[in-house]
Amino acid sequence: MHVGLLDSSPLLLPGRHVLNSALMLGNVGAMGTYMMSNDATLGLSMLGTTTALSSIMGVTLTAAIGGLSVLL
């Protein structure tokens, strides 16, 4: 019986390891830029970038173990 929006089976994205690695590297780059910059606008945009990348990574990691139905 299927009740929610998604079933609980894992969603195995092709290239998910490359995708997650790219998201992590982007996150590290954005945080490095944030830490090295004195500009408030650039700092806030890097925090927003880090938030967005972390959110995407959270969804891809959760989907791979079949826990995405809990989020929706």
N, C-alpha and C positions, 0 to 999 in steps of 0.2 A: 504494500500500500504506500503510495507516494502522496505526502501531505503538503510539504513545503515547496518553495520555488525550485530547489535543486535537490537531486538525490545525494546520498552520502558517499557515493563512489569517488575515488580519487580522480582528479582532472590532471592528466599527465600531458603537459604542454610540450610540444617538440622544441628542443633547444632551451629548456627551462633553466639549465645550469648556466648556459651562456647569458641568458636574460638576467638571471639573478646576479651573476658576477658583474655584468654591465651596470645594473642598478646600484650595486654596492660601490663600484668604482666611481660612479657619478655622485653618489652620496658622500664618499670620501673627498672627492674634488670640490663639491659644494661646501662642505664643512671646512676644508682647508682654505678656500677663498674667504669664507665667513671669518675665520680666525685671523687671517692676515690683513683684512681690509679695515680701514678706518671710516669708510663711507657707510652711513646708516642705511641709505637706500639699497646699496649693493648687499649689505648684511641681511636686511629683511628679505630681499629677493632670494638670497641663498638659503635662508631658513625656510622659506616657502617651497623652494626646490627640494630641499631635504625632506620636508614633510610629505610632498607629493611622491617622491621616489620611495620613501619608506612605506607609504600607504599601498603603492603598487606592489612592492616587494612582499608586504604582509599578505596581500590577496593571493599572489602566486605561490607563496610558501604554504599558506593554509589550504589552498585548492589541491596541492599535491598530496596532502595527507587525507583528503576527503572531509575536511572540516568546514568547508565553505558554506554548507547549508546552515550552520550555526550563526554565521554572520548575517544572513538575510532573513 
